[in-house]
């Protein structure tokens, strides 16, 4: 029985060894087939990758060629959208504006508009100027913010700086002119008071002696400046008058002519004009002045 079992074990062991050998042989075959498949697939994948890269390269080249073609076709339009300005004078002016007037403040006419002495028309014009400057600066900021890299942003800033600087100068000029006008008005008011005082004195003298007026400035012998009493000045345009130095010292005759708000005396001759002196007395020919005669009567 023991011998039978040993023989059986031996047979089983031999059979197992044969099966193991067969399995090892099949495993080797499978391993060879697997490696062969891996090699084949790697070659296919490498080939596909190469083809894919070629397709990519060709596609990129085609797209680049298309872009280059379009760029070349529309290059002038592209350059116009973001140009490089090479005009020396234009670049010089832009440089000055962006250095000397950099970030110049926009003009503000609000303080000037508060002055009561301004006419409604002046206020309207100043308000219109303010609105135009505000509109220009808004559009300028919009243009400067566009995606451009070459000359346009610098030129846009230069335009804004020039415009604001001009507006600021205008604001200062208007302020100065208003101050000068105010001073001139005060001066004119003082002169008017002085002239009124002189007129009052002359009128008092004329009333006391009964003359119509005095010679003021005879330096132009053909157009002598005279002063006439308000009692006569309204009715004596183109009226004949006589010039005396004293009551019994007759100089000659003249024609009274109104020029603007004053009167001049046109002598009958140059000799008369040359003989007239400042302070000579004017007497009107009452026979030729109906209005004055009626008033005197």
C-alpha positions as CSV (number, residue, x, y, z in Angstrom):
1,X,0.0,0.0,0.0
2,X,2.8,2.3,0.8
3,X,4.5,1.5,-2.5
4,X,1.3,2.3,-4.4
5,X,1.0,5.6,-2.7
6,X,4.6,6.5,-3.5
7,X,4.1,5.5,-7.1
8,X,0.9,7.6,-7.2
9,X,2.7,10.6,-5.7
10,X,5.5,10.2,-8.1
11,X,3.1,10.1,-11.0
12,X,1.2,13.1,-9.8
13,X,4.5,15.0,-9.2
14,X,5.7,14.2,-12.7
15,X,2.3,15.3,-14.1
16,X,2.4,18.5,-12.2
17,X,5.9,19.2,-13.4
18,X,4.8,18.7,-16.9
19,X,1.8,21.0,-16.5
20,X,4.1,23.6,-14.9
21,X,6.4,23.3,-17.8
22,X,3.6,23.7,-20.2
23,X,2.3,26.7,-18.3
24,X,5.8,28.2,-18.4
25,X,6.0,27.6,-22.1
26,X,2.6,29.2,-22.7
27,X,3.6,32.1,-20.4
28,X,6.7,32.7,-22.4
29,X,4.6,32.6,-25.6
30,X,2.1,35.1,-24.2
31,X,4.9,37.3,-23.0
32,X,6.5,37.3,-26.5
33,X,3.1,38.1,-28.1
34,X,2.4,40.8,-25.5
35,X,5.8,42.5,-26.1
36,X,5.3,42.2,-29.8
37,X,1.8,43.8,-29.5
38,X,3.3,46.6,-27.3
39,X,6.0,47.3,-29.8
40,X,3.5,47.3,-32.6
41,X,1.1,49.6,-30.8
42,X,3.9,52.0,-29.7
43,X,4.9,52.2,-33.3
44,X,1.3,52.9,-34.3
45,X,1.0,55.5,-31.5
46,X,4.3,57.2,-32.4
47,X,3.2,57.3,-36.1
48,X,-0.2,58.7,-35.1
49,X,1.5,61.3,-32.9
50,X,3.8,62.3,-35.7
51,X,0.9,62.6,-38.1
52,X,-1.0,64.6,-35.5
53,X,1.9,67.0,-35.0
54,X,2.3,67.3,-38.7
55,X,-1.4,68.2,-38.9
56,X,-1.0,70.7,-36.1
57,X,2.1,72.3,-37.7
58,X,0.3,72.5,-41.1
59,X,-2.8,73.9,-39.5
60,X,-0.7,76.5,-37.6
61,X,1.2,77.4,-40.7
62,X,-2.1,77.8,-42.7
63,X,-3.6,80.0,-40.0
64,X,-0.5,82.1,-39.8
65,X,-0.4,82.4,-43.5
66,X,-4.0,83.5,-43.5
67,X,-3.4,86.0,-40.7
68,X,-0.3,87.3,-42.5
69,X,-2.3,87.6,-45.7
70,X,-5.1,89.6,-44.0
71,X,-2.6,91.7,-42.1
72,X,-0.8,92.6,-45.3
73,X,-4.1,93.4,-47.0
74,X,-5.3,95.7,-44.3
75,X,-2.0,96.9,-42.8
76,X,-2.7,100.5,-43.8
77,X,-6.1,100.4,-42.0
78,X,-4.4,98.7,-39.0
79,X,-1.7,101.3,-39.0
80,X,-4.3,104.1,-39.2
81,X,-6.0,102.7,-36.1
82,X,-2.8,103.0,-34.0
83,X,-0.3,105.1,-36.0
84,X,3.2,106.1,-35.3
85,X,3.3,109.9,-36.1
86,X,6.6,110.9,-37.5
87,X,5.9,114.6,-38.2
88,X,8.7,116.5,-36.3
89,X,6.7,119.6,-35.6
90,X,3.6,117.7,-34.4
91,X,5.7,115.6,-32.1
92,X,7.5,118.7,-30.8
93,X,4.2,120.5,-30.0
94,X,2.9,117.4,-28.3
95,X,6.1,117.1,-26.2
96,X,5.8,120.7,-25.1
97,X,2.1,120.3,-24.1
98,X,2.8,117.1,-22.2
99,X,5.7,118.6,-20.3
100,X,4.8,122.3,-19.7
101,X,1.1,121.9,-19.5
102,X,0.9,118.4,-18.1
103,X,-2.4,117.7,-16.4
104,X,-3.5,121.3,-16.8
105,X,-6.7,121.9,-14.9
106,X,-9.9,122.5,-16.8
107,X,-11.2,126.1,-16.7
108,X,-13.8,126.9,-14.1
109,X,-16.0,129.9,-14.9
110,X,-18.4,129.4,-12.0
111,X,-16.7,132.1,-9.8
112,X,-16.9,134.6,-12.7
113,X,-20.5,133.7,-13.4
114,X,-21.3,134.8,-9.8
115,X,-20.5,138.4,-10.5
116,X,-23.6,140.5,-10.7
117,X,-22.1,143.0,-13.1
118,X,-22.1,140.5,-16.0
119,X,-24.8,140.9,-18.6
120,X,-27.1,138.0,-19.3
121,X,-25.4,137.6,-22.7
122,X,-22.0,137.3,-21.2
123,X,-23.2,134.8,-18.6
124,X,-24.8,132.7,-21.4
125,X,-21.5,132.7,-23.4
126,X,-19.4,131.8,-20.4
127,X,-21.8,129.0,-19.5
128,X,-21.6,127.8,-23.1
129,X,-17.8,127.8,-22.9
130,X,-17.8,125.8,-19.7
131,X,-20.1,123.2,-21.2
132,X,-17.9,122.9,-24.3
133,X,-14.7,122.5,-22.3
134,X,-16.4,119.8,-20.1
135,X,-17.6,118.0,-23.2
136,X,-14.2,118.1,-24.8
137,X,-12.4,116.8,-21.7
138,X,-14.9,113.9,-21.4
139,X,-14.4,112.8,-25.0
140,X,-10.6,113.3,-24.7
141,X,-10.5,111.0,-21.7
142,X,-12.5,108.4,-23.6
143,X,-10.1,108.5,-26.6
144,X,-7.0,108.4,-24.4
145,X,-8.4,105.2,-22.8
146,X,-8.6,103.3,-26.0
147,X,-6.2,100.4,-26.4
148,X,-3.6,102.2,-28.5
149,X,0.2,102.1,-27.8
150,X,1.8,104.4,-30.3
151,X,1.3,108.2,-30.9
152,X,-2.5,108.7,-30.4
153,X,-2.5,108.6,-26.5
154,X,0.3,111.2,-26.3
155,X,-1.4,113.4,-28.9
156,X,-4.7,113.1,-27.2
157,X,-3.2,114.2,-23.9
158,X,-1.4,117.0,-25.6
159,X,-4.7,118.3,-27.1
160,X,-6.4,118.1,-23.7
161,X,-3.5,119.9,-22.0
162,X,-3.4,122.7,-24.7
163,X,-7.2,123.2,-24.5
164,X,-7.3,123.3,-20.7
165,X,-4.3,125.7,-20.6
166,X,-6.0,128.0,-23.1
167,X,-9.2,127.8,-21.1
168,X,-7.4,128.6,-17.9
169,X,-5.6,131.6,-19.5
170,X,-9.0,132.7,-20.8
171,X,-10.5,132.4,-17.3
172,X,-7.6,134.5,-15.8
173,X,-7.9,137.0,-18.7
174,X,-11.6,137.5,-18.1
175,X,-11.0,137.9,-14.4
176,X,-8.4,140.5,-15.1
177,X,-10.6,142.3,-17.6
178,X,-13.4,142.4,-15.2
179,X,-11.1,143.9,-12.6
180,X,-9.9,146.5,-15.1
181,X,-13.4,147.3,-16.1
182,X,-14.5,147.8,-12.5
183,X,-11.5,150.1,-11.9
184,X,-12.3,151.9,-15.2
185,X,-15.9,152.3,-14.1
186,X,-14.9,153.8,-10.8
187,X,-12.5,156.1,-12.6
188,X,-15.1,157.1,-15.1
189,X,-17.6,157.8,-12.3
190,X,-15.0,160.1,-10.7
191,X,-14.3,161.8,-14.0
192,X,-18.0,162.3,-14.5
193,X,-18.4,163.9,-11.2
194,X,-15.4,166.2,-12.0
195,X,-16.9,167.1,-15.4
196,X,-20.3,167.7,-13.8
197,X,-18.6,170.1,-11.4
198,X,-16.8,171.9,-14.2
199,X,-20.1,172.1,-16.2
200,X,-21.8,173.5,-13.1
201,X,-19.2,176.2,-12.8
202,X,-19.3,177.1,-16.5
203,X,-23.1,177.1,-16.6
204,X,-23.1,179.4,-13.5
205,X,-20.7,181.8,-15.2
206,X,-22.7,181.8,-18.5
207,X,-25.9,182.5,-16.6
208,X,-24.3,185.4,-14.8
209,X,-23.0,187.1,-18.0
210,X,-25.7,185.9,-20.4
211,X,-23.5,184.2,-23.0
212,X,-24.4,181.0,-24.8
213,X,-21.0,179.3,-24.4
214,X,-17.2,179.4,-24.3
215,X,-14.4,178.3,-26.6
216,X,-12.6,175.3,-25.0
217,X,-10.0,174.1,-27.5
218,X,-9.1,176.2,-30.7
219,X,-6.0,174.2,-31.6
220,X,-7.7,173.0,-34.8
221,X,-8.7,176.3,-36.4
222,X,-11.1,174.6,-38.7
223,X,-13.0,172.6,-36.0
224,X,-12.9,174.5,-32.7
225,X,-14.2,172.7,-29.7
226,X,-16.8,174.8,-27.7
227,X,-19.0,174.4,-24.7
228,X,-22.7,175.5,-25.0
229,X,-25.1,176.0,-22.2
230,X,-27.9,173.4,-21.9
231,X,-30.3,176.3,-22.5
232,X,-29.1,176.4,-26.1
233,X,-27.4,173.1,-27.0
234,X,-30.7,171.3,-27.9
235,X,-31.6,173.6,-30.7
236,X,-28.5,175.1,-32.3
237,X,-27.1,172.4,-34.6
238,X,-26.0,174.0,-37.9
239,X,-26.7,177.5,-36.4
240,X,-24.6,180.6,-36.9
241,X,-22.9,182.2,-33.9
242,X,-20.5,185.0,-33.1
243,X,-17.2,184.9,-31.2
244,X,-16.3,187.8,-28.8
245,X,-13.3,188.2,-26.5
246,X,-14.8,191.1,-24.6
247,X,-18.2,192.6,-25.1
248,X,-16.8,195.1,-27.6
249,X,-14.1,192.9,-29.1
250,X,-15.6,190.9,-32.0
251,X,-13.5,188.0,-33.4
252,X,-15.7,186.6,-36.1
253,X,-18.6,184.3,-37.0
254,X,-18.8,180.5,-36.9
255,X,-21.2,177.7,-37.6
256,X,-22.1,175.5,-34.6
257,X,-22.2,171.8,-35.5
258,X,-23.0,168.9,-33.2
259,X,-20.5,166.0,-33.2
260,X,-21.4,163.1,-31.0
261,X,-22.3,164.6,-27.7
262,X,-20.2,167.8,-28.2
263,X,-20.3,170.9,-30.3
264,X,-17.7,172.3,-32.6
265,X,-17.5,175.7,-34.2
266,X,-16.6,175.9,-37.9
267,X,-15.2,179.4,-38.6
268,X,-16.2,181.4,-41.7
269,X,-12.6,181.7,-42.6
270,X,-9.2,180.4,-41.6
271,X,-8.2,183.9,-40.3
272,X,-11.1,183.7,-37.9
273,X,-10.1,180.2,-36.8
274,X,-6.5,181.3,-36.1
275,X,-7.7,184.4,-34.1
276,X,-9.9,182.4,-31.7
277,X,-8.5,181.8,-28.2
278,X,-9.6,179.6,-25.3
279,X,-12.2,181.3,-23.1
280,X,-13.6,183.4,-26.0
281,X,-17.3,183.9,-25.6
282,X,-20.0,182.4,-27.9
283,X,-23.1,184.4,-28.8
284,X,-25.8,182.8,-31.0
285,X,-27.5,184.5,-33.9
286,X,-31.0,184.5,-32.4
287,X,-32.5,185.4,-35.8
288,X,-31.6,181.9,-37.1
289,X,-32.7,179.9,-34.0
290,X,-36.5,179.6,-33.7
291,X,-36.4,177.2,-30.8
292,X,-34.0,179.2,-28.7
293,X,-35.9,182.4,-29.4
294,X,-39.2,180.9,-28.3
295,X,-37.5,179.7,-25.1
296,X,-35.9,183.0,-24.3
297,X,-39.3,184.8,-25.0
